[in-house]
Amino acid sequence: MKNQQLHTEDYYIVEQVFAAFNIRITQSTKTNFQEESFYTFYNPDGSLRWIWPSSAESPSFLEFYSVNNFKARLFTILVKFIFLIKLQSWCFKQTKLQVHVNDIMNWKILKFNQFTVFTGTPGKYRKAVCFHLETEKAVFSKVALTGSSLVCLAKEYKGLLTWENKFAGIITPDIIDYSNPSKITIGSIKTEDSTKIKAYGPNLINYHNKLIEGSHQVMTLGSSNYYHDLAKDIEKLKELDNNKIPMGIKQKLADRFNQLNESVETSFTYSHGDFTPWNSYIRNDQFYLYDLEFSKTEAPLYYDLIHFHFQEEVLVRHNFNGFDICKKIAEFLNIENKETLYNYIELYLLQHVTHSLLIYEEQKNWHVQINWLIKVWNDALTEISISSGNMRELLVSDTLDRIHATDHALLKSINENPYQLSLQSDLDVCIEKTSAQEIIKYVKEHPAIEKLRIRKKSFMTSLDCFTKNGGFFSIDLIYDLKRTSLLMADSKMVLNNAQRSSSGIKLPHLTDGFLYVYSFYILNKTDIPEKYIKYYNQLKIGFKSQIMKSLFDKLQIEQTDFNKLGKYSEDNNAKLTKHLADQPFNRGLKKWNNNINYLLDSFRQLFNNSGIIITFSGVDGAGKSTVISHVKHDLEKVYRKNVIVLRHRPSILPILSAWRYGKAQAEARAVSTLPRQGENKSRISSALRFLYYYMDYVFGQWIVYFKYLRRGYIVLYDRYYYDFINDGKRSNIHLSESFVKSLYAFVAKPDYNFFLYADAETITNRKKELSKPVIEELTNKYLSLFDQFSSKYSRAKFLPMENIQLEATLSGIMNTIKTKL
């Protein structure tokens, strides 16, 4: 392959490595320097991974390569085959380096001894690792590339001395040389017949038992060095801003730390600290360990085993489901008390994740594995805390943390930390479609989810999340900012202009955010809610001017008063509609595409978004009106449902008295007249009156079905057909109850029917409209009827509910109907 120079950063690393061996190099031709040829291998991101002399006859760089899966084994076989048939020049890139003539002898010795370099993992603790021979024995030299990695070499030296001969059956490398603080040389302990340690295997239990035999100690958590070191790191973590590290995982770590019980007896052992599949081997029940720079003499029980499996799952198997990883570790260790094991997983996560995040905060450029690990750790923290945490809060926090790493803009967010989302708030997020799919998949797998309702449209996906402890959270993932067939803005521009807020979540630019809110409500022909007007009125004058100027430039609306601007007007609607229609994203083929998608969305809605019918029955004073008012509020504000309240029947036909007095006066008379005061005794009159209202049910139910149910509305009936059966006198009708009941067969069967009742004393204290005997008689009739219908109509729910405590009644109703929402 064609020769190419190393990138500046890669060359700087190689230069440091050679300097540690007292060899001076350069890439440019200079006097007193001699050219040497090398082969190179690069990481997927284009950075240098391995470099070795082109004269090498064997791929000694494979000494750094972890063979843990089929792909890795195939790569190893392929590389060995390339060297066997001597095709290196065809398969690897070459580079030329100049070596100082005074150092040539040092270099020739290294080259002869199969010298090859691994440039290390980017980050604060980056070290290069060099494989070579010394007196025909394989050794590894670690070269510090940062100030922190210099400290690591000192820690590794101390760790090697500490672990030497400490544990029976655990072998660590010999220290060959540490005369230069920037380089430590250790012996290779890998033998020809040693093998990698397999995850979830009995060898890991043997390793753990050896640690217990040689170092087990029990103490209160608060008296351990582990606890006090962790407390310091947690305080440092709190001081970080939210731009790089998501706010949710930081808060979760702090919360979990604050809930630790300092007095609990805790088991500790020695720990390798970074025990992984690629720095450990086994042979005849003997364990061979490298890389002890993070070793600890006091770590919570199972620390190494937990770390081993997290690293294996994420970095080798590419399993990014932290919930699943915790469960697999628990199943493997098979501890009788799962809660105890989860406590040790929590202790591991608190220390390791907090320490890692502090390092990542200082790291300028993140490699992709960091994002993998943060996602998995976040999920794992949720898994171990889900049973004691607020599931809705955990779901909101975890979802926002996932969004944090995407291109996004949180819409309609004002003066509210999204991580502290109120029960009546939801999230509207402008996001790319591919990212939205990842969020949907994540929410589906979240352990807090009891039920997930997904509503898809051409421009957005809505997630209605019902949590296991009765919570609810809704999120709209919007990829096109659209109202009916009209795009309100260019979503790519909104995403490009978005800026991170103090919570770390991106918000639209001030003018983009206002124009979206303005367009959303004005196109819906409603006033802008007061909370937005109040927010914009409180802005500084400079920000207000930006908004007003943008509004004038785009819509030619001259208005400096947000109170007036927030009021809907036909004129402003027309200006807005015309402006949007003239935009490139609403013209030409894109206009046709928008219209077609809108029609398809409307058509799908007829089949994918059925509503439900809920009825409330009860004698006057049972509390129906109050309950209906609260249920309507919760359905609209918490569950984001469209709700319509109908009195008694579909009402496509007016009440009979409207034909005589007019609709308004008839309704006023009905309200002012006490119930059950009609004097009609005629069977014929009653039959005609009943037939009139019955037709309203029979034909009106189809109007309700197509007008409301197929559009996803929830229809609440304040009383229903059951009144005609049990209390015909209320409607001035005197007919056989069995006859009226038989005709219910042709009336729509609501999904949920609640009969609210209380003892006669309670009801008369609320309303003195009915006597106690009448209350008791009607209550018994309703209870009997609901019992009969419950057996006869199995698809509908007939639920008597004693309404004494309003909160208990509402909780019972909402817990019942939420399964159908």
C-alpha positions in Angstrom: 0.0 0.0 0.0 1.0 3.6 -0.5 3.2 5.2 2.2 1.5 7.8 4.3 2.5 10.0 7.2 1.1 9.7 10.7 -1.5 12.2 11.8 0.0 14.8 14.2 -1.7 13.3 17.3 -0.7 9.7 16.4 2.9 10.8 15.7 3.1 12.6 19.1 2.2 9.3 20.8 4.7 7.3 18.8 7.4 9.9 19.5 6.7 9.6 23.3 7.0 5.8 23.1 10.3 5.9 21.3 11.6 8.6 23.7 10.8 6.2 26.7 13.3 3.8 25.1 15.9 6.6 24.5 15.3 6.7 20.7 14.8 10.0 18.9 12.6 10.0 15.8 11.1 12.4 13.3 8.8 12.2 10.3 10.7 14.7 8.1 14.1 14.0 6.5 16.9 15.5 8.5 20.7 15.2 8.8 21.9 12.4 11.1 18.6 10.6 10.9 18.1 7.2 9.1 14.8 6.1 7.5 13.0 3.1 8.9 9.8 1.5 7.6 6.7 0.5 9.6 3.3 -1.0 9.1 0.2 0.5 10.8 -3.3 -0.5 11.7 -6.1 2.0 12.4 -9.2 2.2 14.5 -12.6 2.7 12.9 -12.4 6.4 13.8 -9.1 6.8 11.8 -6.8 7.0 14.8 -3.7 4.8 15.0 -4.1 1.5 16.9 -0.9 -0.5 16.2 2.5 0.2 14.7 5.3 -2.4 14.1 8.5 -2.7 12.0 7.8 -3.8 8.4 10.6 -6.4 8.9 8.5 -8.3 11.5 7.8 -11.9 10.4 5.0 -12.5 12.9 2.0 -10.4 14.0 3.1 -9.8 17.5 0.5 -6.9 17.7 -2.0 -9.7 18.3 -0.6 -9.9 21.8 -2.8 -6.9 22.5 -5.9 -8.3 20.8 -8.7 -9.9 22.8 -10.2 -12.9 21.1 -13.6 -13.2 22.6 -16.0 -13.9 19.8 -16.2 -15.4 16.3 -15.4 -12.2 14.6 -12.2 -11.7 16.6 -11.2 -15.3 16.0 -11.7 -14.8 12.3 -9.7 -11.6 12.3 -6.8 -13.4 14.1 -6.8 -16.3 11.6 -6.8 -13.9 8.7 -3.9 -11.8 10.0 -1.8 -14.9 10.6 -2.5 -16.1 7.1 -1.5 -12.7 5.7 1.9 -13.0 7.5 2.3 -16.6 6.4 2.0 -15.8 2.7 3.8 -12.4 3.2 1.1 -10.1 1.9 1.6 -7.4 4.6 2.5 -4.8 2.0 -0.9 -5.4 0.3 -3.0 -5.4 3.4 -1.5 -2.8 5.8 -0.6 0.8 5.4 3.0 1.8 5.6 4.7 4.8 7.1 8.3 6.0 7.2 10.0 7.3 10.4 13.5 8.8 10.7 15.6 7.4 13.6 18.6 9.4 14.9 21.9 7.7 13.9 23.1 7.7 17.5 20.1 5.7 18.6 20.1 3.2 15.7 21.6 0.5 17.8 18.9 0.8 20.4 16.3 0.6 17.7 17.9 -2.4 16.0 17.8 -4.3 19.3 14.1 -3.5 19.8 13.3 -4.3 16.2 15.1 -7.7 16.5 13.1 -8.4 19.7 9.7 -8.1 17.8 8.9 -4.6 19.1 5.3 -3.5 18.4 3.2 -0.8 19.9 -0.5 -0.4 20.9 -1.2 3.3 21.2 -3.7 2.9 24.0 -7.3 3.9 24.7 -8.0 7.7 24.4 -8.6 9.5 27.7 -7.2 10.9 30.8 -5.3 7.6 31.7 -4.0 6.9 28.2 -0.9 4.7 28.1 0.9 3.1 25.2 1.8 -0.6 25.6 4.8 -2.1 23.9 5.4 -5.8 23.4 9.0 -6.9 23.0 11.4 -9.6 24.1 14.1 -9.3 26.8 16.6 -12.1 27.0 14.2 -14.1 24.8 11.3 -13.6 27.3 8.2 -11.7 26.3 7.6 -8.5 28.2 5.3 -5.5 28.1 6.4 -2.0 28.6 3.7 0.6 29.5 4.5 4.2 28.6 2.7 7.1 30.2 1.2 9.6 27.8 -0.5 11.9 30.2 0.1 13.2 33.7 -2.7 11.0 35.1 -1.3 7.9 33.4 2.1 8.7 35.0 0.4 8.4 38.3 -1.2 5.2 37.1 2.2 3.6 36.5 3.1 4.4 40.1 -0.2 2.8 41.3 0.5 -0.3 39.1 3.9 -0.6 40.6 2.4 -0.4 44.1 -0.4 -2.8 43.1 2.0 -5.4 41.8 4.0 -5.3 45.0 0.8 -5.5 47.1 -0.7 -8.5 45.2 2.6 -10.4 44.8 2.1 -13.8 46.5 -1.0 -12.5 48.3 -3.5 -15.0 47.0 -3.0 -18.7 46.4 -3.7 -19.4 42.7 -3.7 -15.7 41.6 -0.5 -14.8 39.7 0.6 -11.3 38.7 3.5 -10.2 36.5 7.1 -9.7 37.7 8.4 -6.1 37.7 11.3 -6.1 35.2 12.2 -2.4 35.3 10.8 0.8 36.8 13.8 3.0 36.7 12.1 5.5 34.5 8.8 6.8 36.1 7.3 7.2 32.6 7.8 3.5 31.7 7.3 0.3 33.6 8.3 -3.0 32.1 6.6 -6.2 33.4 7.0 -9.8 32.5 4.4 -11.7 30.4 2.6 -14.3 32.4 0.5 -15.6 29.5 1.4 -19.2 28.6 0.7 -21.2 25.4 -2.0 -23.2 27.0 -3.6 -20.4 29.0 -7.1 -19.3 28.0 -9.4 -16.4 28.4 -11.8 -16.5 31.3 -15.4 -17.0 30.1 -18.2 -14.9 31.4 -20.8 -16.6 33.6 -18.6 -19.6 34.1 -17.5 -21.5 37.3 -14.0 -20.2 37.0 -15.2 -16.7 38.0 -16.7 -18.1 41.2 -13.4 -19.8 41.9 -11.6 -16.5 41.4 -14.1 -14.8 43.8 -13.6 -17.4 46.4 -9.8 -16.9 46.3 -10.3 -13.2 46.9 -12.5 -14.0 49.9 -10.0 -16.5 51.3 -7.2 -14.0 51.2 -8.8 -10.6 51.9 -12.4 -10.8 53.2 -13.3 -8.3 55.9 -16.6 -7.0 57.3 -17.2 -3.5 58.6 -19.9 -0.9 58.7 -20.2 0.9 55.4 -19.7 4.3 57.0 -16.4 3.3 58.5 -14.9 2.2 55.2 -12.4 4.2 53.1 -14.6 3.2 50.1 -17.5 5.2 51.5 -15.5 8.3 52.3 -13.7 8.3 49.0 -17.1 7.9 47.2 -18.6 10.8 49.2 -15.8 13.1 47.9 -16.4 12.0 44.3 -20.2 12.5 44.6 -19.6 16.1 45.8 -17.3 16.7 42.8 -19.9 15.2 40.5 -22.6 17.6 41.7 -20.4 20.5 40.6 -20.3 19.5 37.0 -22.5 21.3 34.5 -25.0 19.3 32.4 -23.6 19.9 28.9 -21.6 16.6 28.6 -22.9 14.4 31.4 -26.7 14.0 31.4 -28.4 15.5 34.5 -30.4 12.4 35.2 -27.6 9.9 35.9 -25.8 12.5 38.1 -28.9 13.1 40.1 -29.6 9.4 40.4 -26.0 8.7 41.7 -26.4 11.5 44.3 -29.8 10.2 45.4 -28.7 6.6 45.7 -25.6 7.7 47.7 -27.8 9.7 50.0 -30.0 6.7 50.7 -27.1 4.5 51.7 -27.3 3.2 55.3 -23.9 4.0 56.8 -24.4 1.6 59.7 -25.1 -1.5 57.6 -22.5 -4.3 57.9 -20.8 -4.7 54.5 -18.3 -7.2 53.1 -15.2 -6.0 51.5 -12.3 -7.8 49.6 -9.3 -6.9 47.6 -10.2 -6.0 44.0 -8.3 -5.9 40.7 -10.3 -2.8 39.9 -10.4 -3.4 36.2 -10.9 -7.1 36.0 -11.9 -7.8 32.3 -11.9 -10.6 29.7 -8.8 -9.0 28.0 -6.5 -8.6 31.0 -7.0 -12.0 32.7 -6.2 -15.6 31.8 -6.7 -19.0 33.4 -4.6 -22.2 33.3 -5.2 -25.3 35.6 -7.2 -23.2 38.1 -4.4 -20.6 38.2 -5.5 -17.0 37.4 -3.1 -14.7 35.6 -3.8 -10.9 36.0 -2.5 -7.8 34.2 -3.1 -4.1 34.6 -3.3 -3.6 38.4 -3.2 0.2 38.3 -6.8 0.4 39.6 -6.4 -2.3 42.2 -8.0 -1.8 45.6 -7.4 -3.3 49.0 -11.0 -2.4 50.0 -13.8 -2.9 47.5 -17.4 -4.1 48.0 -18.0 -7.9 47.7 -18.4 -9.1 44.0 -16.8 -5.9 42.7 -14.6 -7.7 40.2 -17.2 -10.1 39.0 -19.8 -7.3 38.4 -17.2 -5.2 36.6 -16.1 -8.2 34.4 -19.6 -8.9 33.2 -20.5 -5.2 32.5 -17.4 -4.9 30.4 -18.0 -8.2 28.7 -21.6 -7.4 27.9 -21.1 -3.8 26.7 -17.7 -3.8 25.0 -17.6 -7.4 23.7 -21.2 -8.6 23.2 -22.5 -5.1 22.5 -25.5 -5.6 24.8 -26.6 -2.1 25.7 -29.5 -3.1 27.9 -28.4 -2.3 31.5 -31.7 -3.7 32.9 -30.9 -7.1 31.4 -27.3 -7.1 32.4 -28.2 -6.7 36.1 -30.6 -9.6 35.9 -28.1 -11.8 34.2 -25.5 -11.1 36.9 -28.1 -11.8 39.6 -29.0 -15.1 37.9 -25.4 -16.1 37.6 -24.4 -15.5 41.2 -27.7 -17.0 42.3 -27.7 -15.3 45.7 -30.8 -16.3 47.8 -31.6 -12.7 48.6 -31.6 -10.8 45.4 -32.0 -7.5 47.2 -28.6 -8.1 49.0 -26.9 -8.7 45.6 -28.5 -5.6 44.1 -27.1 -3.6 47.0 -23.6 -4.8 46.1 -24.2 -4.0 42.4 -25.4 -0.5 43.6 -22.1 -0.1 45.5 -20.1 -1.0 42.5 -22.0 1.3 40.2 -21.8 4.2 42.6 -18.0 4.1 42.8 -17.2 3.0 39.3 -19.7 5.2 37.4 -19.0 8.3 39.5 -15.3 8.0 39.1 -15.6 7.3 35.3 -17.9 10.3 34.8 -15.5 12.6 36.5 -12.8 11.4 34.1 -15.1 11.7 31.0 -15.9 15.3 31.9 -12.3 16.2 31.5 -12.0 14.3 28.2 -12.3 16.5 25.2 -13.3 14.0 22.6 -15.4 11.0 23.5 -15.0 7.6 21.8 -18.3 5.8 21.0 -17.8 3.3 23.9 -18.3 6.1 26.4 -21.8 6.7 25.2 -22.5 3.0 25.3 -21.3 2.7 28.9 -23.2 5.8 30.2 -26.5 4.4 28.7 -25.9 1.0 30.2 -24.9 2.3 33.7 -27.9 4.6 33.7 -30.2 1.7 33.0 -28.5 -0.5 35.6 -28.9 2.3 38.3 -32.6 2.3 37.4 -32.9 -1.5 37.6 -31.4 -1.7 41.1 -33.6 1.3 42.4 -36.8 0.7 40.5 -38.5 -1.1 43.5 -38.0 1.8 45.8 -38.1 4.8 43.4 -40.9 6.8 41.8 -41.3 5.0 38.6 -42.7 8.0 36.7 -39.8 10.1 37.8 -37.3 7.4 36.8 -38.9 7.0 33.4 -38.9 10.8 32.7 -35.3 11.1 33.8 -34.1 8.1 31.8 -35.9 9.2 28.7 -34.4 12.7 28.9 -30.9 11.2 29.4 -31.4 9.2 26.3 -32.6 12.3 24.4 -29.5 14.3 25.8 -27.2 12.5 23.4 -29.3 13.2 20.3 -30.0 16.2 18.2 -33.2 17.5 19.7 -35.1 20.6 20.9 -37.7 20.5 23.7 -40.7 22.4 22.6 -43.1 24.5 24.7 -40.8 24.3 27.7 -40.8 27.4 29.9 -39.4 27.9 33.3 -39.6 24.2 34.2 -36.7 21.8 34.7 -37.9 18.9 32.4 -36.3 16.5 34.9 -38.9 17.7 37.5 -41.8 17.4 35.2 -45.1 18.1 36.9 -47.9 15.4 36.9 -49.9 17.5 34.4 -47.0 18.1 32.0 -45.7 16.1 29.2 -42.8 16.4 26.7 -42.9 17.6 23.1 -39.6 17.0 21.5 -38.4 17.9 18.0 -36.1 15.1 17.1 -34.8 13.3 14.0 -36.8 10.2 13.0 -34.0 7.7 13.4 -33.3 9.0 17.0 -37.0 8.8 17.7 -37.1 5.1 16.8 -34.3 4.5 19.3 -36.2 6.3 22.0 -39.3 4.3 21.3 -37.4 1.0 21.5 -35.8 2.1 24.8 -39.1 3.1 26.4 -40.6 -0.3 25.4 -37.9 -2.1 27.4 -38.0 0.2 30.4 -38.8 -1.7 33.6 -41.1 1.0 34.9 -43.5 0.5 32.0 -46.7 -1.4 32.7 -48.4 -0.5 29.4 -47.3 1.5 26.4 -49.6 3.0 23.9 -47.9 4.1 20.6 -49.7 6.4 18.2 -48.0 7.0 14.9 -48.5 9.8 12.4 -46.5 10.8 9.4 -44.8 13.6 11.3 -44.7 12.3 14.9 -45.0 9.4 17.3 -46.8 9.8 20.6 -46.0 7.5 23.5 -48.5 7.2 26.3 -46.6 5.5 29.1 -48.4 3.9 32.0 -46.0 3.0 34.9 -46.4 0.1 37.2 -47.2 2.2 40.3 -50.0 4.0 38.6 -48.1 6.9 37.0 -48.5 8.3 33.6 -46.2 10.1 31.3 -46.7 11.2 27.7 -44.1 12.2 25.1 -44.5 13.4 21.5 -41.5 12.7 19.3 -41.9 15.2 16.5 -39.8 15.0 13.3 -41.9 17.6 11.3 -43.4 20.6 13.0 -46.8 20.3 11.5 -50.4 21.4 11.9 -52.9 19.5 9.7 -51.2 19.7 6.2 -49.1 22.8 7.0 -45.5 22.7 8.3 -45.0 25.4 10.9 -41.2 25.5 10.6 -38.2 23.8 9.2 -37.3 21.2 11.9 -33.7 20.9 10.7 -33.2 24.6 11.2 -34.9 24.4 14.7 -32.5 21.6 15.6 -29.5 23.4 14.3 -30.3 26.5 16.3 -31.2 24.7 19.5 -29.1 25.5 22.6 -28.5 23.6 25.8 -30.3 24.9 28.9 -29.1 24.6 32.4 -30.6 21.1 32.6 -28.5 20.0 29.7 -31.6 19.5 27.5 -31.6 21.6 24.3 -34.3 24.2 23.8 -35.2 26.0 20.6 -33.7 29.4 20.0 -35.8 32.1 21.7 -37.5 33.2 18.4 -37.9 29.7 17.1 -39.6 28.7 20.4 -42.0 31.6 20.4 -43.0 31.2 16.8 -43.7 27.5 17.4 -45.9 28.3 20.4 -47.6 31.1 18.5 -48.2 29.0 15.4 -49.4 26.0 17.3 -52.2 27.9 19.1 -53.2 30.4 16.4 -53.5 27.7 13.8 -55.7 25.8 16.2 -57.8 28.9 16.5 -57.4 29.3 20.2 -55.8 31.9 22.5 -52.2 31.2 23.7 -52.4 29.9 27.3 -51.7 32.4 30.0 -48.6 30.6 31.3 -46.8 31.3 28.0 -47.9 35.0 28.0 -46.7 35.4 31.6 -43.3 33.8 30.7 -42.7 36.1 27.7 -43.9 39.2 29.6 -41.1 38.5 32.2 -38.3 38.4 29.6 -35.8 41.2 29.4 -36.5 44.0 27.0 -33.8 42.8 24.6 -35.3 39.3 24.3 -38.7 40.7 23.8 -37.5 42.9 21.0 -35.9 39.9 19.3 -39.3 38.1 19.3 -41.3 41.1 18.1 -38.8 41.9 15.3 -38.9 38.3 14.2 -42.7 38.3 14.2 -42.8 41.5 12.2 -40.2 40.3 9.7 -42.1 37.1 9.1 -45.7 38.0 9.5 -45.8 41.8 9.4 -47.6 41.8 12.7 -46.9 45.1 14.6 -47.6 44.3 18.2 -45.5 44.9 21.3 -48.0 43.6 23.9 -47.9 39.9 24.5 -51.3 40.0 26.2 -52.9 41.2 23.0 -50.7 39.0 20.8 -51.9 36.0 22.7 -55.5 36.6 21.8 -56.7 34.7 18.7 -57.7 36.8 15.7 -58.8 35.8 12.2 -56.5 38.5 10.8 -53.4 37.1 12.5 -54.4 33.6 11.6 -54.7 34.6 7.9 -51.2 36.3 8.0 -49.7 33.3 9.6 -51.3 30.8 7.2 -50.2 32.9 4.2 -46.6 33.2 5.5 -46.3 29.5 6.1 -47.9 28.6 2.7 -45.3 30.7 1.0 -42.4 28.8 2.6 -40.4 26.3 0.5 -41.4 23.4 2.7 -45.1 24.1 2.0 -44.8 24.6 -1.8 -44.6 22.5 -4.9 -44.2 18.8 -4.5 -43.7 19.2 -0.8 -47.1 20.7 -0.5 -48.6 17.7 -2.3 -46.7 15.4 0.0 -47.9 17.3 3.1 -51.5 17.1 1.9 -51.3 13.4 1.2 -49.7 12.6 4.5 -52.4 14.6 6.3 -55.2 12.6 4.5 -53.5 9.3 5.3 -53.1 10.4 9.0 -56.8 11.3 9.1 -57.8 8.0 7.5 -55.6 5.9 9.9 -57.0 7.8 12.9 -60.5 6.3 12.1 -59.1 2.8 12.6 -56.3 3.2 15.1 -57.7 5.6 17.7 -61.0 4.4 19.1 -62.3 6.2 22.1 -64.3 4.8 25.1 -67.7 5.6 26.7 -68.0 6.0 30.5 -71.3 6.5 32.3 -72.0 7.7 35.8 -75.3 6.9 37.5 -76.6 7.6 40.9 -79.3 9.3 42.8 -79.2 13.0 43.3 -76.6 13.8 45.9 -74.4 10.8 45.1 -71.7 13.2 43.9 -71.8 12.5 40.1 -71.2 16.1 39.0 -68.1 16.5 41.2 -66.7 13.1 40.2 -67.3 13.8 36.5 -65.6 17.2 36.8 -62.5 15.6 38.4 -62.4 12.7 36.0 -62.7 15.1 33.0 -59.9 17.2 34.3 -57.5 14.3 34.9 -58.3 12.8 31.5 -57.6 16.1 29.7 -54.7 17.4 31.8 -52.8 14.3 32.9 -53.7 11.7 30.2 -54.0 14.3 27.4 -57.3 12.9 26.1 -60.1 14.7 24.3 -63.2 14.5 26.5 -66.9 15.3 25.8 -69.5 15.3 28.5 -73.1 14.4 27.5 -76.1 14.6 29.8 -78.2 11.4 30.0 -78.2 10.7 26.2 -76.6 11.5 22.9 -78.8 14.6 22.6 -79.1 14.8 18.8 -82.8 15.5 19.7 -83.5 18.3 22.1 -85.5 17.8 25.3 -89.2 17.7 24.5 -89.9 21.0 26.2 -87.6 22.7 23.7 -90.2 22.4 21.1 -92.5 24.5 23.2 -90.1 26.9 25.0 -87.0 26.9 22.8 -83.7 25.2 23.7 -82.3 27.8 26.1 -85.5 28.4 28.1 -86.2 24.6 28.2 -82.8 23.9 29.6 -83.1 26.6 32.2 -86.5 25.2 33.3 -85.0 21.7 33.5 -82.2 23.0 35.8 -84.5 24.9 38.1 -87.1 22.2 38.4 -86.6 19.5 41.1 -86.4 15.9 39.7 -89.3 13.4 39.8 -91.9 16.2 39.9 -93.7 15.3 36.6 -97.4 14.4 36.9 -97.8 12.4 33.7 -99.7 9.2 34.4 -100.7 8.3 30.8 -99.3 5.1 29.3 -99.7 6.5 25.8 -98.0 9.8 26.7 -95.2 7.9 28.5 -94.8 5.6 25.5 -94.5 8.5 23.1 -92.1 10.3 25.4 -90.0 7.2 25.8 -90.0 6.5 22.1 -88.7 10.0 21.4 -85.8 9.6 23.8 -85.2 6.0 22.7 -84.7 7.1 19.1 -82.2 9.6 20.4 -80.2 6.6 21.8 -80.6 4.3 18.8 -79.7 6.8 16.1 -77.6 9.2 18.2 -75.2 6.4 19.3 -74.0 6.3 15.7 -73.4 10.0 15.7 -71.4 9.7 18.9 -69.5 6.7 17.4 -68.3 8.5 14.3 -68.1 12.0 15.7 -66.3 11.2 18.9 -65.2 7.5 19.4 -63.5 7.1 16.0 -61.6 10.3 16.6 -60.3 9.0 20.0 -62.5 11.0 22.3 -63.6 9.8 25.7 -67.3 10.3 26.1 -68.6 10.8 29.7 -72.3 10.4 30.3 -73.8 12.2 33.3 -76.6 9.5 33.7 -77.5 7.0 31.0 -80.3 4.8 29.8 -80.4 3.0 33.1 -82.4 5.9 34.5 -85.2 5.0 32.2 -85.2 1.5 33.6 -84.9 2.3 37.3 -86.2 5.8 37.6 -88.6 6.6 34.7 -90.4 9.0 36.9 -87.4 11.3 36.7 -88.2 11.7 33.0 -91.9 11.8 33.5 -92.3 8.3 32.1 -94.4 5.5 33.5 -93.7 2.2 31.8 -92.9 -1.4 32.7 -89.3 -1.7 33.9 -89.0 -5.1 32.2 -90.2 -3.6 28.9 -87.7 -0.7 29.1 -84.9 -3.1 30.2 -85.5 -5.4 27.2 -85.0 -2.5 24.7 -81.5 -1.9 26.1 -80.4 -4.7 23.8 -80.4 -2.2 20.9 -78.6 0.6 22.9 -74.8 1.0 22.8 -73.1 -0.7 25.7 -70.6 1.7 27.3 -67.1 0.4 28.2 -67.4 1.4 31.9 -70.5 2.1 33.9 -70.1 3.5 37.4 -72.9 3.6 39.9 -72.0 6.0 42.7 -73.9 5.5 45.9 -73.7 6.3 49.6 -76.0 5.8 52.6 -79.2 7.7 52.7 -78.0 9.9 55.6 -74.9 11.1 53.7 -76.9 11.8 50.5 -79.6 13.8 52.3 -76.9 15.9 54.0 -75.5 16.7 50.5 -78.9 17.3 48.8 -82.3 17.4 50.3 -84.1 16.5 47.1 -85.1 12.9 47.8 -86.5 11.2 50.9 -84.4 8.5 52.6 -86.8 5.7 51.5 -86.7 6.8 47.9 -82.9 7.0 48.0 -82.7 3.5 49.5 -85.2 2.1 47.0 -83.3 3.6 44.0 -79.9 2.5 45.3 -81.1 -1.1 45.6 -82.6 -1.1 42.1 -79.3 0.2 40.6 -77.2 -2.4 42.5 -79.5 -5.2 41.4 -79.5 -3.9 37.8 -75.7 -3.6 37.6 -75.4 -7.1 39.0 -77.7 -8.5 36.3 -76.0 -6.6 33.5 -72.5 -7.5 34.7 -73.4 -11.1 34.2 -75.2 -10.6 30.9 -72.9 -8.1 29.1 -69.4 -9.4 29.8 -67.6 -6.9 27.5 -68.9 -3.9 29.5 -68.0 -3.2 33.1 -70.7 -2.4 35.6 -69.1 -1.2 38.7 -71.0 0.0 41.9 -68.7 2.4 43.8 -69.4 3.8 47.2 -68.6 7.5 47.1 -67.8 8.7 50.6 -64.2 9.8 50.2 -63.7 11.7 46.9 -60.0 10.8 46.6 -60.6 7.1 47.1 -63.5 7.2 44.5 -61.4 9.0 41.9 -58.4 6.7 42.5 -60.6 3.7 42.0 -62.2 5.0 38.8 -58.9 6.1 37.2 -57.1 2.8 38.1 -60.0 1.0 36.5 -60.3 2.9 33.2 -56.6 3.5 32.6 -56.2 0.1 31.1 -58.3 1.2 28.2 -56.8 4.6 27.7 
